[in-house]
Amino acid sequence: MEEIERVAIYRLHAQFCKTLSDANRLLIMAELVKGERSVSELVERLGLQQANVSKHLALMRDRGLVTMRREGASAYYSLSDARIFEAIKMLMQVQADQFERQHNLANRAE
């Protein structure tokens, strides 16, 4: 693989990860992993403002994280690939393990 291609791939990967770097988007994804949801269902379940949920979903759709289908006036969203949330859960476990190690080190230092 050429260096230019490799750099381009890493930039795309960074953009993808940046999309996941918002707590509200992670909450939305955690809800969508349970199944398809309308914007109003997400607003009700997450306690977020409708405009914010719509903004996050639009970005996530543009970046390929979610898909949308219309039924009448309603839009329903789902994860484009369940592996995305599996990757998030794996990262959360790494973070939890690191936190536990740091906590144990701090306790030993006391």
N, C-alpha and C positions, 0 to 999 in steps of 0.2 A: 504494500500500500504506500502510495506516495505521501510525503510529509504534508503536502497541502490538503490532501483528502483526509488524512488523520486529524489535522487541526480542525477542519470543517466538521468532522464527526464529533469531536470533543466540544466544539461550540454548540452544535445542535443538542448534545447531551446536557450541557450546562443550561441551555434555554429550557429544556424539558424539566430539569431539576428545579430551576427557578420557578416554574409554574407550580411545582409542588411545595414551594417554600412559604405558603400562606396558610395559617391555621384554619381559616374559614374554608379554604379549598380542601384541606385534609378532612375537615368535618363533613363537607358535602360528599367527598369520595367514600368516607366511612358509611354514610347513609346509602349511597348508590350501590355499594357492594352487597347490600341486602336485597336490592332489586330496583327496578325502574321506578322513578318518582317524577311527579310534576313539580313545577316551580313552587306552587302553593303548598304542596306536601312538604317540600324541603323547608320552606319558610316556617311552617307550623312546627315541624319536628325539631328544627335547629334554633328557632327563636331569633333568626336573622331578618333584616329588612329585605323586602322583595327586590328592591333595586340592586342591593348588594349581591344577592343570590344570582340574579340574572346576569350581572356583570361578571361574576366569577365563572358561571356556566358558559358564557360566551367565550371567555378566554380559554377555558378548558376545552371547549369544542374546537376553537381555532387551532389549538395545539395538539388535537387528536386524542385527548384523554377521555372525552365523553362523546356519546352520539345522542342525537335528538330525533324524535319522531313527533309528528303533529297528529292530533286527534281532535277535530273540530277547532275550537279556539285554544285548546290546551297544548302545551309542549311537554313531552315526557323525555326524561334524560336517563341514560344508563352508562355504565363504564364501557369504554370501547374494548377493554381487555382486562380481565380480572387479575392478570399477573401484575398489573400496575399496583394494585392495592397490596398484593402479596409482597412486592418489593418494599413498599412503605412499611408494612408490618415488620419485615426483616430489619430495616433501618431503625425502627423504633426499638427493637430488641437489642440491637447493638448499642443504642443510646442508653437503654436501661442498664445494660451490663456495665457500661463505662461509668454511669452514675453510681452504681453499687460499688465498683472498685474504688472510685474517688471517695465515697462515703466511708468505706472500710479503711482507707489510708488516713483519712482525717481522724477517725476514731483512734487509730493506733498512735497518731502523733500527739494525742492529748495526754 
